[in-house]
């Protein structure tokens, strides 16, 4: 299944579509045909034929109110959704953009405020403006790992023939180069890839110093056995997951790294830097070649924000900030892209990623999505999704008692992606911190409720 973005005569007609055309339910086509029969019968004056056609038409329309997960088909109040979300976010940030999708199609997209204020040249915010998505980048590298496990094939892959659940239980130390194993603290060797994706590794987010890979692997305060298999959000889990992507994709990758480190006679510190550079670059290229370039259209997440200074959103200290803003580049700070953050994307590009994620098998299959989270799971067992927030209304109306979502915080930037009932997904990005990510999540959920509450 292939998704694309088509553009109509105006921005309100732009939409994500599956298979290169608008998704029109087959039952809707039946209705149109039966309505045509009615018109033809009336034109010819054939009363009996017209009555029969009307009966068939009514039956076809009635069939549209059909069970969907125990509910009847819902209609969505787009105006109510937009008003609620814009009222909650628009007056409270310097700039915002959002896209709501369902089944691979755009339901609504809006932007407001500025991406760059007068001190930076004045640039209006749009849904195509690149902005720093912060830790939402973990969703990119996390889903890439799950998809890689589902679809890995060839002579140099790990775990051939194993199930996704079996592959997730692989201990990550079995696929990493020797430079990371030397001097590692006892217990680190037991951490699985699943636990990295669940923030259950035992790596201590309160670590004060040397917050890099070797620091977490070797230092006394890097790994805590008492926290092992307990959920504690920590960037290092997805720093490692990003580096692991090329290591898991090709079993010979770690051996090649070992040989190169040995040939150059690098000490452990320099060897670690070399491994991270090679793995970080390979991670970006893997996600690009396996996913981003295969999307329709292609997307190009960029981890060098400073190269986008003419088009990207700057981060500001508040909605009233009149000083120059800041734009960051993980390429400047660490020399390569990371699986934990630093990417610049627009809400439209991120929504396109979620469209392919939710309505095709390009990124993960339905089994992979189900393994990441489903309503029968304990929320703490979720994979990749960073947060879970209970909601009584959605629980009562849609049997979805927990909103699963991810968020990003980077300087003045804030970002959230939400998984909502009936295959709706929301992307919401801002470039000032006046609203916390929790407030943005709540605004998104309340807007969804405003768009759905008329059904009950």
N, C-alpha and C positions, 0 to 999 in steps of 0.2 A: 504494500500500500504506500502511495506516495502523496505527500502533502505539498501544497504550494500556496503562495500568496498572490492573489490576483487583485488588480487595481481597477476600480470602476471610474466613473466620471468625476467623483469627488471622494474626499477622505472617508466619508460615511459609508461608501460603497466598497471600501477595501475589505478583503476577507481572506482568511485562511480556508483553503478548500482541500478535500481529499481526492486524490486521483486526477487533479487538474480540472475538476468541474464542481459546481455547487452540489451539495448533498441534498437531493430531493427524495424523500421517502417514497418507496414504491406505492404505498397506500395513497399518497397525495396524487400520484399519477392516475391511479384508478379513479379517484374522485373527479379529476379534471375530465377524464374520458366519459364518465357517467353523466356529468353535467352537460357535456357536449351532446350525448344521446337525448337528454331532455330537450335541449334547444332544437335539435333537428326534428324531434317528434312534434313539438309544438308548431314548428314552422310548416310541417306537412299536414297539420290538422288531425293527425292520428291520435285521438283521445286515449284509446286503450294503451297504445304503445307509450304515450307520454306518462300516464299514471304508473305503468310498470317501471319505466325508467326512473321516475321520481322515487319510487319505493327502493330501488336499488341504490340510488344516490344517498338517500337517508341512511340506509344500512351501511354504506361505505363511510359516511361521516361519523356515524355512531361508533364504528370500529376504531376511530382515532382515539377515543377515550378508552385506553387499554392499560392493563396493569404494567407498571414498571417498578420492579422491586417492591411490590405491595402497594404502590401508589398509582393513581391515574396520571396520564400524561400532563405535565405542567406547562403552563405558559409563563413567560418571563416579562416583567415590567421593566424594560430597559430604561425608560425615563425615570422611574422611581429609583432604580439602582444608581444611575448617573447622578441624580440630584443628591442622594444620600452620601455617596462617596466624595463628590466634589465639595459639598458643604462641610464635610468632616476634615478634608485634607487641604483643599485649595487655599482658604484664608490663613492657614497655619504654617505654611512652608514657603520657601522662596520659589521653588519650582517642583512640579510633579508630573508624572506620566503613568498611565495604566492601560492594560489591555485585559479584557475578560474573554475567555474562549470556552467553547463547548464542542466536544466531538471534532476537534480540529478546525473549527470555524471561529472567527472573531464575532463576538456578540456585541461588544462595545469597546471603543478605545478613545481616550481623551488625554489631553495634556494642558497644562496651564502654568503661568508664572514664567520665570526666566531660567535658562540654563547658565547664562553668564550675565552678571549685572553690568551697570554702566562702567564701573572701574575696569572691567575685563573686556569691554567692547560691545556689550548688549547683544544677547542672543536668546530668542524665545525658545522655550522648552517645547518639544514635539515628541510624539511616540517613536520617532526615529533618531532621537538624540542619544548618542552613546553616554553612559554614565557608569560609575564604579558600582558593581553589584556586590562588592564585599564577599562575605562568606556564602552567598548564594552560588558562588563558583564551586562550592563543595558538591552541589547538586549535579553539576556537569561532570566532575571527575568521578563522583560516586555512581551515577547511573552508567557512566562509561565502563566502570569496573564490572558492574552487574551484567551489562550487555556483552562485555568481553567474555565473561565466564559462560554466558548462555550460548555464545556463537563461536567460541574458539575452535579452530580446526587446523589440521596440518601436522607435519612430523615433529615440530619443535614446540608443542604446547604442553602445559601442565594438565594433569588430571583428565586425560582423554577418556571419554565414556562415563565420567562421573556426573551426578546430578548437580544442579545449581547449589542446593543445600550442602552437598558434600564438598563442593569447591569452596564455598564460603568458610568452611571449617579448616581450611588449610592454614597452618601456622606461617605467618608472614616471614619469619626468619629463614624459612626453607628456600626462599627465592631471592634473597638479597645478597650482595657481594660481601666478601670477607671483612672489608674495612668497617662495616657496621657491626660485625659480630665480635670483634676483638675487644675484650674488656667489658662486654655488656653486662649489666646488672642481672643477677639471677632472677628468673621469672619472666623476663622479656621474651624469652624463646617460646613461651606458651601462648602468646597473643595471636589470635586468628585474624584473618582478613575480615570476617564477620564482626568481630569486636571492634576493629578500627572503624568500620562503617556504622557501628552503633554507639560510638564514643564510650565503649566499655573496656578499653585497653588497660586501664590502671595508670596510664600516663597522667601525671599530676599537673593540672592546669595552673596551679598556684606556684609552680616552679619559678624561682626568683631570677636566677642567672643562667646564662648560656642556653637560651631557649632555642637551640637548634637540634638537629637530629642526634648528633653525638652526645649532646648534653642530656637529652631525654633517655638515651639508651644506656649511658654509662654513669651519670652522676647519681649520688645517693638520693637526691630530691626529685629525680626525673620520673621514676616508676615506683608506685606504692602497691605492694602486694595486697594490702588491706582494701584497696580500691579496685582491685582486679575484678572484672566482670560486673562492676557497678557503673551505672551511667553517669558520666561527668564530661560535659562538653569541653573539648580541647582541640585547638587548631592542629596540634601535631598529628592527630589521627588522620587528617585528610592531607596534611603535608606529605606524610608517608604514603597514603593511598595514591596520591598523584605520581610519586616516584615509582610506586609499584606497578603502575599500569603497563609500561613497556617491559618490566621484569616478568609480569605474568603473561603478557602477550607472546613472548618468545623465551623459551626456557634457556636458550644459549646467551641471553642478554647479560645475566650476572657473570657468566664465565668470561665473556668478552671484557666486561668491566674489570674483573680480577686480573686478567692478562695485561690490560692497558695500565692499570695502577702499578703492577709489578714491573712492567717494562720501563716505566718512567721513574721507578724507584721512589715513589711518593711516600712520605710519612702518613700517619693516619689522618691528621688534620687536612693536609693537602689532598690526600686520597678521597676523603669525604667530600671536599669541595668539588673535586673532579667528578665524582659519582653523581652528585646532586645536579651539576651543570648538564651532564650527559642525559640523565634520567628526566630532568625537567624539560629539556628541549624535546626529547623523544615523547614525553607525555603530551605536550602540545601538538606535535605532529600526528600522533596516534589519534587523538580526538578529532583533529581536523580531517584526516584522511578517512577515518572510519565513520564519522558522523556528520560534521559540519558541512563538508564538501558534498555529501550525498543528500542533503536536505534540499528542498525545492521551495524558494531559492536557497542558495548557499548562505550561511552566516559566517561572520568572521570575528568572533570574540578576540579582543585585543588586550594584551597585558602590558602594553606600553602606552599609558594614558597621555603622556606628554606629547606623543606623536599625533594626538588627536586634538590638540589645544585649540584649533580653529573651529571645531565642530562639536566637541564634547561638552557635557555639563561640568562646571567647576563645583567643588564643595564649599559651602559657606557655613559660618558659625551660627547664623539664625536667619529668619525670614527678612530681618531688617538690616542685614549686613551690607554695608556700602563700600567696604574695603575690598581689595582684590581677593578672589577665592584661591583655592588650592586644587591642583590636579596631580595625581600620583602616578608612579610607574614602578611596578615590582621588578621590571627589567633593570631599573637603576639601582634598586636596593639589594637585589640578590642575583641579578645577571641572567635570570631565566624565569619562565612562567611557573606558577604554583597551583597545585590542586586544591588549595584552601582559600584562594582569593586573588584579588589584583586585576581581574578582568573587567574591561569596559564593554557594555552591551546596551542596546536600547531595549525598551519594553517590548517593541515589536519583534526584535530578534529573539529575546528571551521567550516571548509567547510562541514564536514559531518553534523553538526548541520544545516547549511544553506540549505543543500541538502534535509534534512527531512522537514525543514520549507517550502521550495519552491516547493517541488514535492511530498508531501504526506500530510496526515491529522494528523500525529502524534502530532505535536506541536500546530498548528492552522489549521483550515480549510481554503478553498479558500475564504470563506466569511470573516474570520478573517484577512487574508492577505489584502483583499480588504478594510476592515475597517481601517487597519493601514495606507494604502496609495494606491490611484489609481490616474490615470492621470486626472480625472475630479475634484479631490479635490484641494482646496487651500493648498499649501505645509505647511502652518502654522497650518493646522488642522490635520496633520499627528500624528499618535500614535507611541510611542517607538522609531522610527527612530529619531536620534538626529539632523541631519543636512540636508539641502537642498541647492543645488547649481545649478543655471540655466546653460544650455548648448545649444547654438543655433544649433550646428550641429546635436546633437541627437534629438532636437526638430524638425528640418526640415526633417531629414531622417527617424526617428522612431516615431515621434509624442510623444516623451518623453522629454519635455522641461526642466524638473528638474531632476537632479540626487539626489536621496534620499540615505543618507548614515549615518553611525555611526562611531564614532572614540573613541580612548582611549589614554590617556596620563598618564603615571605612571613612575616617575623618568626618566630614559633614554629610556624607552619603548614608542613606538608609534604603533598604530594599527588602521586599517580602514576596514570596510566591506561596499561594494558598491552594490546597486541594479541597474542593467543595463538592456538595452532593450533585448527583446526576452528571458526573464527568465535566463539571465546570472547573476551570483553573483561572486564578487571578494573578497578574503581575502588577506590582505597585512599586514605583521608584520615586525617591525624593532626593534633593541635593542640599538639604539643611536638616539639622537634628531636632527641630522644634517638637516633632512628634516621634516618640520612641517606636521601635519596631513592633512592640506589643500594641501600641495605640494604632499603628497602621494595620496590623492584623485585625484588630477589633473593628476598625472602620470598614475593612473589606467584608468581614462577616456580616456586619449590620447592613451594609449596602446590598449584599446578597439576599438577606432576609427581606429588605424593602422591595426587592425585585420579585420575591416569591410569595409573600404573605397573603396576597389576594387569592391564592389558590385554596386557602383553608378557611 
